[in-house]
């Protein structure tokens, strides 16, 4: 039962699977501290994904999850299940072809939802829990509705299945707000990108610290290889140049062929490429796609992830009703 997994958590604080920025170091640190760590493995080669699952299992006996965005084939799903991933989540697509496989492996399956109808469908398909995403989320945003409008409606409509709130949450006070609305936990992405264990580039982390309350935009500026997907990002020079040019379509964007950075192996990164800045990359990091939720204005430091989990819970407890 997934409730056993929830009960194994010391705190209802979940770390979002922020693509390849969330590696085994971050997942293990969050889970070891009593939260729910995670890794995004959509684009990870199966052998490496399995090794990363084994690394987290070796570091902590506490639960964690791996995520697949179903806009792409979940090539590493079998490998992750064979390696012992205890929880798998799906977003951006139809999870029904994979849910039985996850259950047969003894793992729990969660589905990201953004509407009441989608939530009911996921429950009928057999999801163990739901992740309710609001449009405040950073990265590729599946939702068009505010979390705070959507969350209570999904909680009410789904008859007691655990719901995890996601989107723009970066403080313990907002974790408490989600719990008061019936969520069983809160999923934080951008806040955990700005931690020591995150694989984000140092310049990217610094930009998150410098961000103010109105620093993000929901845009299709960086659309490349993921159709119909808007992204919430920090405003930067690339976005400003694109908007100043009238937000032209792919093929007509200013500086579209510019090489602005490079991977650690020297391969080029083009302007508008939706690659998140990671350790080892070089070049004009500021001009890259700086994914960020609306909560980035509350980020002021780069703590160890375990320390952040404890801090968030203290803030949450202070904001919850007494008695």
PyMOL commands that set and color helices and strands:
alter all, ss='L'
color gray80, all
select helices_A, chain A and resi 2-8+19-21+24-32+46-59+77-83+96-104+116-125+147-157+172-180+190-193+202-210+237-244+285-287+294-298+305-319
alter helices_A, ss='H'
color red, helices_A
select strands_A, chain A and resi 13-15+37-40+64-69+87-91+108-113+129-133+139-141+163-166+185-188+216-219+230-234+259-262+268-270+282-283
alter strands_A, ss='S'
color yellow, strands_A
deselect
rebuild
show_as cartoon
